[in-house]
Amino acid sequence: MSVLLLSRIQFSLTVMFHYIYPPLSIGLGVIILVMESIYMLTKDPLYHKMTKFWVKIFGLTFAIGVATGIVMEFEFGTNWSTYSRYVGDVFGSALAAEGVFAFFLESGFLAILLFGWDRVSPFVHWLSALLVCLGAHFSAVWIVVANSWMQTPAGFHIVGHGLHARAEITDFKAMVFNPSSMERLAHVISGAWLAGVFLVLSISAYYLLKKKNVDFAKASLKVALMLGLIASLGQMITGRIAAETVAKWQPTKLAAMEGVFPASAPAAFCPFGIVDEKDKKVIGPKIPGFLSYLMYGDFHAPVRGIESYKKSDLPPVALTFYAYHLMILIGISIIFLVGWGLILFSRGKLFETRWYLKILVPAVLLPQIANQLGWMTAEVGRQPWIVYGLLRTSQGLSKVLSANVVLTSLIMFTLIYLLLFVLFIFLLDQKIKQGPEGIELQGETQAHRASI
Amino acid sequence: MDLHLIWFILLGVLLTGYAILDGFDLGVGALHLFARTDRERRLMLNSIGPVWDGNEVWLVTGGGALFAAFPDVYATLASGFYLAVYLLIFCLIFRAVAIEFRSKRPGAFWRRSWDVAFCVSSILSAFLFGVVIGNLIWGVPLGADKEFHGTFLGLLNPYALLTGLTVVAVCMMHGSIYVVMKTQGDFHDRVRDWVRNSIIFFVIMYVTLTMATLLYVPHMVQNFKDYPLLFIIPIANLLLIANIPREIYHKKDFLAFLSSCGAMAILMFLFGFGIFPDLVLSNPHPEFSLNIYQDSSSLATLHIMLIIAMIGMPLVVAYTVSIYWIFRGKVSIDDHSY
C-alpha cells in the first residue's frame, strides 16, 4: 500500500475513534449543567445524586477524549506536513485558539467538578459545571471553524509559487465566519447533544427495565428527553441549511451526496436507493424536481451533476451517497423516537412501556453512528481536495515518510485503540452496574470486600 | 521587539509552563514504583489526580502555537521525528489510561500491572522529550527543501541520549519534591530521602551534560559570549538547585518546590537562549536551519494570534492558579479519588 493510502486510513481511524468521545463530553456537559441547575434551584437531593453520577461518566469520556485528541493535534504534522506548511498560517491559529480558549477551561474546571465536591461551595461547583460545558462547546467552535475553512476557504490569499506557495490570512473575521462555519457548527453541536442525550436515555432505560435506581432513572430520562427534542429538531433544521451551503459552495460534494448524475437538469430527491456507478444512475424511489426545490426553491432549477465533472475532480460517489442517506434515515428515526417518548410521557405511560425502554437501550448507538456518517459525508465528499479547490489530498502528504513507517504506526494505533475501547466499555459497564448508589458509598472498600 | 521574537518567547512560555507542570507529574510517575504499599501508591497518584490532564493541555496548546506561529517548524519536526512523536504520544496515552484504570479494580495483579505501565510510560515520556531537546541542540540533517533527511536511529545519538537521561533526572527531582509537599507522616519522611537521591542523580547528569555541551556543541554558548551579562542566569540556576536541599532540611517544602520550578524555568531558558534565533538547527548544513524570522507565519497572523494570547493567557493563568489553590494542602484519599 502507498504512503498516501496508509496515511488516509490512519487519519480516518484515529479521527473516527476520537470522535466517539468529544460529542459525549459536549452532550453530557449540557445535561450535567441542567441537572445541577435544577439542584441549585430546588435543592432536591435526587438531582445532586444525578449530577454526581453523570459527572463520573463525563470524567471517563473526557480522559479518553484528551488522550486520543493529542494524537489528532500532531497528526497534521506527522502525515500531512505539506498540508501543514500550506495552511498553518490559517488553520494553525484556529487550533491554537482552541487550546487557549477551550481546553484549559474544560480540563481545569473538570478537576473541580470531579474532585471538588467537598472543597468548594455549591455555587462554585455549579459555576464549574457551567465553565466545563462552555469549554466543551468552545472546542467544537474552533475545530469546526478550522474544518469549515477547509470546506469553504475564505479570508485568505495565496503567497508564493510552486513548492513555496501557502495560504495567509487577510481577514480573520472572514476566515472564522467562512460561508459554512456557523451552520456546520450548529449541526455538529446538536449532534453532540444527541450523543449525550441518548447515553443518558439508554442507561436510564436500562435501570428502569432492571427496576434499579428507579427515581434516579425517571428524572434523568425526563431531562434527557426534553433536551433530545431541542437537539433533534435543531439537527434537522441545521442539516437542511448546511446542505444548501454545500449546494452553493461545494457542488461536487452535493452531486455525490444526492447521487445526481445528469450534467444539468432539474434533480429529483431520492430518500434511499442503490448507486449504480456503471450505468450512472441511482435505483430507488424518487420525488421529481424536489431536490431542485430544496436547494434553489424552484422545481425546475437545474442541478449540476456528476457527469459534468472530470473524474479526477470527484469524490467517491457511492460512499458519500450512502453515508449521507443513512445519516438522514437515522436522524429521522431519532426524531421519531424522541417524539414517541414525549407522547408516552405526556400520557403518563413512559416508565411502564417496556418495549419502548427496550429500544432506548441500544439506541445509544444511533447518534454515534449518525455523527460518524455525517463527518464521512463531509470529509469523503470533500475529496479529492484536502482544502476544497486549493490543495489536493495527495499534495498534502508528508514527503519524508516511507510506507513501512506509517504501517508501523497504523498497527500500533489499531492495537492501542482496541485496548482503549475495551477498557472504556469495561469501565462504563462497571460504573453503570455500581449505579448512583455505588458512587455515593465508599466505592473502593465495597468493591474490595465484595471481591474477598 | 518584533512579532517573531514575541512569538518565540510566548512559545517558550507555553513549553516552560508545560515543563514545570507536567514535569512534576511525569516525575511522580517515574518514582511511582519506589512507593511500597498500595496506599502509598494511591497517595502518589492522587497527589497529581486533579491536575495531571490540565498539565498536559500546556503541551497541546504549545503544539497548537507552534503550528500557528511556525508552521514549517511544526511540519518538519512532526514528519521528521515521526516515530519518536508517536512513541511519545503512545506513552502519554498509556500514562493516562494507567492513572484512570489502576484503582478501578482491587486485584493485586491488575494494580501492579498498571503501576508498572504508569512508571515506565512516565520515564519514557520524559526521556523522549529529552531526546527531542537534545537533537534540537545538536542539530538534525535538513535539506534545502526544509525537510528532515535523517533516520529514527540517528535521533538516538549519544548527546540526545544524555539529554534524555537528564530530563528524566530533573523530572524525578521535581516530582519527588512535589510528593514531599503533598504528603505527611511516615511516607512523607521516606520521600524526603528520595529528594536527596534524585538531586544527586540530577546534578551528576547536569554536570555531565554541561561538559558535553561545552566540548561538543560550542554554538550553544555563542549567545552567552555575545551577552556576557547573562552568565548570571546559569549561576542563578546553581544557587536555586543548591537551595532545594536547604529548604527541604528546614522543612519548607513549598519553597523547595518553588526553587525547583525556578530551576526548570531556567533550564528551559538556557535551551531557548542557546538555540535562538534558530528553532531547528541543521547539522551538517547550518544554512538550511529553520529560524524564527524566515519560517514563521505572516505578520498578520502573528498579530491576530498575539491578540488571542493577550486575551487568553491571563485567563489560563487565572484558572491554573485557582485550581492549584483549591487543591492545595496534603493529599488524602476519599471516595472521589483514583
HADDOCK unambig.tbl for C-alpha pairs under 7 A between the chains (distance, minus, plus):
assign (segid A and resid 67 and name CA) (segid B and resid 93 and name CA) 5.23 0.50 0.50
assign (segid A and resid 67 and name CA) (segid B and resid 96 and name CA) 6.81 0.50 0.50
assign (segid A and resid 70 and name CA) (segid B and resid 60 and name CA) 6.48 0.50 0.50
assign (segid A and resid 71 and name CA) (segid B and resid 89 and name CA) 6.66 0.50 0.50
assign (segid A and resid 74 and name CA) (segid B and resid 78 and name CA) 6.73 0.50 0.50
assign (segid A and resid 77 and name CA) (segid B and resid 74 and name CA) 6.27 0.50 0.50
assign (segid A and resid 77 and name CA) (segid B and resid 75 and name CA) 4.59 0.50 0.50
assign (segid A and resid 77 and name CA) (segid B and resid 78 and name CA) 4.90 0.50 0.50
assign (segid A and resid 77 and name CA) (segid B and resid 79 and name CA) 5.75 0.50 0.50
assign (segid A and resid 78 and name CA) (segid B and resid 75 and name CA) 6.96 0.50 0.50
assign (segid A and resid 78 and name CA) (segid B and resid 78 and name CA) 4.49 0.50 0.50
assign (segid A and resid 78 and name CA) (segid B and resid 79 and name CA) 3.88 0.50 0.50
assign (segid A and resid 78 and name CA) (segid B and resid 82 and name CA) 5.69 0.50 0.50
assign (segid A and resid 79 and name CA) (segid B and resid 79 and name CA) 6.21 0.50 0.50
assign (segid A and resid 81 and name CA) (segid B and resid 75 and name CA) 4.58 0.50 0.50
assign (segid A and resid 81 and name CA) (segid B and resid 76 and name CA) 6.96 0.50 0.50
assign (segid A and resid 81 and name CA) (segid B and resid 79 and name CA) 6.23 0.50 0.50
assign (segid A and resid 84 and name CA) (segid B and resid 71 and name CA) 6.38 0.50 0.50
assign (segid A and resid 84 and name CA) (segid B and resid 75 and name CA) 5.93 0.50 0.50
assign (segid A and resid 85 and name CA) (segid B and resid 71 and name CA) 5.37 0.50 0.50
assign (segid A and resid 85 and name CA) (segid B and resid 72 and name CA) 5.32 0.50 0.50
assign (segid A and resid 85 and name CA) (segid B and resid 75 and name CA) 6.26 0.50 0.50
assign (segid A and resid 88 and name CA) (segid B and resid 67 and name CA) 5.94 0.50 0.50
assign (segid A and resid 88 and name CA) (segid B and resid 68 and name CA) 5.47 0.50 0.50
assign (segid A and resid 88 and name CA) (segid B and resid 71 and name CA) 4.95 0.50 0.50
assign (segid A and resid 89 and name CA) (segid B and resid 68 and name CA) 5.72 0.50 0.50
assign (segid A and resid 89 and name CA) (segid B and resid 71 and name CA) 6.91 0.50 0.50
assign (segid A and resid 89 and name CA) (segid B and resid 297 and name CA) 5.13 0.50 0.50
assign (segid A and resid 89 and name CA) (segid B and resid 298 and name CA) 6.74 0.50 0.50
assign (segid A and resid 89 and name CA) (segid B and resid 301 and name CA) 6.31 0.50 0.50
assign (segid A and resid 92 and name CA) (segid B and resid 64 and name CA) 6.30 0.50 0.50
assign (segid A and resid 92 and name CA) (segid B and resid 67 and name CA) 5.11 0.50 0.50
assign (segid A and resid 92 and name CA) (segid B and resid 68 and name CA) 3.80 0.50 0.50
assign (segid A and resid 93 and name CA) (segid B and resid 68 and name CA) 4.76 0.50 0.50
assign (segid A and resid 93 and name CA) (segid B and resid 305 and name CA) 6.53 0.50 0.50
assign (segid A and resid 95 and name CA) (segid B and resid 64 and name CA) 5.51 0.50 0.50
assign (segid A and resid 96 and name CA) (segid B and resid 61 and name CA) 5.91 0.50 0.50
assign (segid A and resid 96 and name CA) (segid B and resid 64 and name CA) 4.21 0.50 0.50
assign (segid A and resid 96 and name CA) (segid B and resid 65 and name CA) 5.12 0.50 0.50
assign (segid A and resid 96 and name CA) (segid B and resid 68 and name CA) 6.55 0.50 0.50
assign (segid A and resid 97 and name CA) (segid B and resid 308 and name CA) 6.81 0.50 0.50
assign (segid A and resid 99 and name CA) (segid B and resid 60 and name CA) 6.57 0.50 0.50
assign (segid A and resid 99 and name CA) (segid B and resid 61 and name CA) 4.63 0.50 0.50
assign (segid A and resid 99 and name CA) (segid B and resid 64 and name CA) 6.88 0.50 0.50
assign (segid A and resid 100 and name CA) (segid B and resid 61 and name CA) 6.37 0.50 0.50
assign (segid A and resid 100 and name CA) (segid B and resid 312 and name CA) 5.70 0.50 0.50
assign (segid A and resid 100 and name CA) (segid B and resid 313 and name CA) 6.93 0.50 0.50
assign (segid A and resid 101 and name CA) (segid B and resid 312 and name CA) 6.09 0.50 0.50
assign (segid A and resid 103 and name CA) (segid B and resid 57 and name CA) 6.47 0.50 0.50
assign (segid A and resid 104 and name CA) (segid B and resid 54 and name CA) 6.52 0.50 0.50
assign (segid A and resid 104 and name CA) (segid B and resid 57 and name CA) 6.38 0.50 0.50
assign (segid A and resid 104 and name CA) (segid B and resid 316 and name CA) 6.34 0.50 0.50
assign (segid A and resid 107 and name CA) (segid B and resid 53 and name CA) 6.60 0.50 0.50
assign (segid A and resid 107 and name CA) (segid B and resid 54 and name CA) 5.08 0.50 0.50
assign (segid A and resid 108 and name CA) (segid B and resid 54 and name CA) 5.58 0.50 0.50
assign (segid A and resid 108 and name CA) (segid B and resid 319 and name CA) 6.55 0.50 0.50
assign (segid A and resid 108 and name CA) (segid B and resid 320 and name CA) 6.91 0.50 0.50
assign (segid A and resid 108 and name CA) (segid B and resid 323 and name CA) 6.55 0.50 0.50
assign (segid A and resid 111 and name CA) (segid B and resid 50 and name CA) 4.87 0.50 0.50
assign (segid A and resid 111 and name CA) (segid B and resid 51 and name CA) 6.84 0.50 0.50
assign (segid A and resid 115 and name CA) (segid B and resid 50 and name CA) 6.63 0.50 0.50
assign (segid A and resid 115 and name CA) (segid B and resid 336 and name CA) 5.82 0.50 0.50
assign (segid A and resid 119 and name CA) (segid B and resid 326 and name CA) 6.85 0.50 0.50
assign (segid A and resid 168 and name CA) (segid B and resid 298 and name CA) 6.55 0.50 0.50
assign (segid A and resid 169 and name CA) (segid B and resid 300 and name CA) 6.85 0.50 0.50
assign (segid A and resid 169 and name CA) (segid B and resid 301 and name CA) 6.30 0.50 0.50
assign (segid A and resid 398 and name CA) (segid B and resid 79 and name CA) 6.44 0.50 0.50
assign (segid A and resid 400 and name CA) (segid B and resid 79 and name CA) 6.94 0.50 0.50
assign (segid A and resid 400 and name CA) (segid B and resid 80 and name CA) 6.87 0.50 0.50
assign (segid A and resid 442 and name CA) (segid B and resid 335 and name CA) 5.29 0.50 0.50
assign (segid A and resid 443 and name CA) (segid B and resid 335 and name CA) 6.42 0.50 0.50
assign (segid A and resid 448 and name CA) (segid B and resid 106 and name CA) 5.63 0.50 0.50
